Amino acid sequence: MAKKSGKTITVEQIGSPIRRPGDQRATLIGLGLNKMHKKRTLEDTPAVRGMITKVQHLVRVVEEN
């Protein structure tokens, strides 16, 4: 099991998943985002970074700690 780094990243949904491919919708749900302007603080891991990159046109990184 990976040890926790303590670093976090906060993302906000700024785009609608309407008329987007299903995998992009699923990625938003995986990030815990399902409504416009909803913010989530997540652990900063390569997997989370990859998900953010995949839907970078739909989310905004608010803050990195």
ZIJO-V641200 format. One record per residue. SS is DSSP state (H for helix, E for strand, C for the rest). PHI is phi in degrees with one decimal (999 if undefined). Layout:
# ZIJO-V641200
SS;PHI, SS;PHI
This chain:
# ZIJO-V641200
C;999, C;-72.2, C;-84.3, C;-74.4, C;-85.8, C;87.2, C;-84.1, E;-131.3, E;-138.5, E;-108.3, E;-122.1, E;-127.2, E;-79.3, C;-119.8, C;-128.2, C;-87.0, C;-80.8, C;-64.5, C;63.6, C;-112.8, C;-59.8, H;-59.1, H;-68.2, H;-71.7, H;-61.2, H;-64.5, H;-65.9, H;-60.2, H;-64.0, H;-62.4, C;-80.8, C;87.0, C;-108.8, C;-144.9, C;-137.1, C;-59.7, C;66.0, C;-79.7, E;-113.2, E;-136.2, E;-103.6, E;-123.3, E;-69.2, C;-83.9, C;-122.2, H;-58.6, H;-64.7, H;-65.9, H;-59.9, H;-64.6, H;-66.1, H;-64.5, H;-62.4, H;-63.7, C;-118.4, C;-62.2, C;-81.3, C;-112.0, E;-129.6, E;-133.9, E;-79.6, E;-84.4, E;-159.3, E;-123.1, C;-121.1
